[in-house]
C-alpha cells in the first residue's frame, strides 16, 4: 500500500531538492500542503499533481536538475533565462516540464531549475550548455 502523506523532508528527498526549496514551493502556493500542528504534510495526490505524473503504473523516470551559471550580469542572466524557459514550451511527448530560474545579483549567478522527463530535461540542458559555451 502506498503512503498517503509525506513530510516536507520526505518530499525533498523524493524530488532530489533541498527542503528549503520545497518549503518555498509550499509558501508560494506551487505545492499544496496541509499544516498538521507545526508540520506540513503533502498528500500523494498533491505530490503527483506537482510533479505531473502519477506514482502508479509502468515505471517512469524524471529528472530534477539545478544548473548554476556563474559570472553573468543581470542582462545576460535575463537573456539566458528567457531563452531556456521559452525552449521548454516545445515538449516532446506532452509530458510535464517545468523550468524556472533565479538570479542572485550579488553573486552574479543564475540558477536554472529543470523538472521533468529525462529526454526533455536533457534537451534543456543541451540548450543551456550551448548558450553558455557560445554566449552571442
N, C-alpha and C positions, 0 to 999 in steps of 0.2 A: 504494500500500500504506500502510495506517495505521500510525502509530507504536505500538509495544507498551509502551514505558516512558516515563514523564515524570519530570522532576526536580520538586522542590517549588516552585521558582521558576516552572516552566512550568505546573504545576497552578494556582498563584496567578494567573498571567496568564490562563489559560483561564477561571477562575471569577470573575475580577474581584475577588479578595481580596488582602489583604496576605500576604506569605509567612509572617509570624509567626502569622497566623490559621491558615494551612494546617499549620504545624508544631504548633500547639496541637491541631488535629484529629487529627494523627498521634499525638501524645503521649497524648491522651485515648482513643485507640483507635477514634475515629469514622471515620477514613480509614485503610484498610490501606496499609502501605508496607513495603518491604524495604530494609534497610540494606545498601548495597554499598560497602565500605570505610568512608569517613567520611560518605558521602552517602546520602540516601534516594531510592528510586525507587518510583513508583506505577504499577502496571500499568493498561493501558487498561480492563480488566475491572473492577478495583477502583474506578477513577475513575467508570466508568459506574454501578456499584452505589452509590457515594456520592451521585452526582447524581440517580440514579433513572431515567436514560434512556440507552439505547444510542446510540452515535455513528453508527449506520448507518441506512439507510432514508430516509424522507421528511424534509425539513428540519423542524427543531424548534427553537423559541426558548425560553429560560428566563431568569429574572431572578435576579440576586444583588444584594440591596439591604441596606444598613446605614442604619438610621434612628437619629439621635441626638436624644433629647428632654432638653433642659437644664432645670435648675431644678425638679427633682422630688425629694421626700423619699422615704425608704425605703418607707413605706406606699403612697404614690401610685404609686411605681415597681412595687411588687408587684401592685397592682390593675391597672395598665396591662398589665404583663407577663402576668398570668394571663388577662386578658380576650382579649388578642391571641393568645396561644398556644392558648387554648380555641377561638377562632374559626377557627383553622387546621384544626381537625378536620373541618369540613364542606367537603370538597373537591368541586369542580365536576365534574371529569372522571375522578376516581380517580387522577389524576396524583400525583406525589410532591411534597409541600410541606413544607418544614422551616422552623420558626420558633423562634428561640432568643432569649434576652435576657441582658444583662449589666448589672448596676448598679454604678456607681462612686460609693460614698457620699461619698468625699472631694470629688468634683467635682459631686455631686448631678446625675448624668447617667445616663440609661438608654439603652442601645443595643439595638435590636431588629434581629436578622439574619433576613432572609427569603430563602429559596432555593426556587425552584420555577417552575412555569409562569407565563406572563405574566398570564393572567386571574386566577389565584388570588393571585399576588403583588400585583396591582393592587387586588384586593378587600381584602387585608390592609392595604395602605397607606391605603385609604379608611377602614378601621376605625380605624387609628392616628390619622389626621387628625381624625376625628370625636371620638375620645376626648380628644385633646389640645386641640381647639378648645372642647369642652364638657365640662370635667372634673368632672361631677357624680358 
